[in-house]
Amino acid sequence: MAQTAAVLAPDTTAVVLPVIPIRELLPWAIFAFVIGALLIYFVGAEQGATSVFGGTYVHEFVHDGRHLLGFPCH
């Protein structure tokens, strides 16, 4: 059996990545930071003296997530 090796030319097409200006990216980065900070607050600190909402509704809603992320609550 004769085997022939096919010689393939390297792909010379260039991939052009889009450039996103900081002016368009900054509002989304600030929005993501604020949402993330609110989530960390409600999961990690919404209880006791720093409580925004009275009662234990928020605490009980995020209780399992609090333990999953390693925040003590008992």
C-alpha positions in Angstrom: 0.0 0.0 0.0 1.3 3.3 -0.9 0.8 6.1 1.5 1.1 9.7 0.5 1.5 12.6 2.9 -0.6 15.6 2.1 1.2 18.8 2.6 -1.2 21.5 3.9 -0.4 25.1 3.6 -0.8 27.0 6.9 -3.9 29.1 7.2 -2.9 32.7 6.6 -6.2 34.3 7.4 -5.9 36.8 10.2 -8.4 37.0 13.0 -9.4 40.6 13.8 -10.7 41.2 17.3 -13.1 44.1 17.9 -11.8 46.9 19.9 -14.3 48.1 22.6 -13.7 51.7 23.7 -13.5 52.3 27.5 -16.3 54.9 27.2 -18.7 52.1 26.2 -17.3 49.5 28.6 -17.1 51.6 31.8 -20.9 51.9 32.4 -21.3 48.1 32.2 -18.3 47.5 34.5 -19.8 49.9 37.1 -23.2 48.3 36.8 -21.7 44.8 37.2 -19.7 46.0 40.3 -22.8 47.5 41.9 -24.9 44.4 41.3 -22.0 42.2 42.6 -21.6 44.4 45.7 -25.3 44.2 46.4 -25.3 40.4 46.0 -22.3 40.1 48.4 -24.0 42.4 50.9 -27.4 40.5 50.9 -25.8 37.1 51.0 -23.0 37.9 53.5 -24.1 40.7 55.7 -27.9 41.2 55.7 -28.7 40.4 59.3 -28.4 41.9 62.7 -27.2 45.5 63.1 -26.6 46.2 59.4 -30.0 44.9 58.3 -31.7 47.0 55.7 -35.0 45.0 55.9 -36.6 44.0 59.2 -37.3 40.4 60.0 -35.5 37.3 58.7 -37.0 37.1 55.2 -33.8 38.0 53.3 -31.7 35.9 55.7 -33.8 32.8 55.1 -34.0 33.4 51.3 -30.2 33.5 51.0 -29.4 31.0 53.8 -28.2 28.1 51.8 -26.1 30.4 49.5 -24.6 31.9 52.5 -23.3 28.6 53.7 -22.2 27.5 50.2 -20.0 30.7 50.0 -18.6 30.2 53.4 -20.3 33.0 55.3 -21.2 32.1 58.9 -24.7 33.0 60.0 -25.5 31.0 63.2 
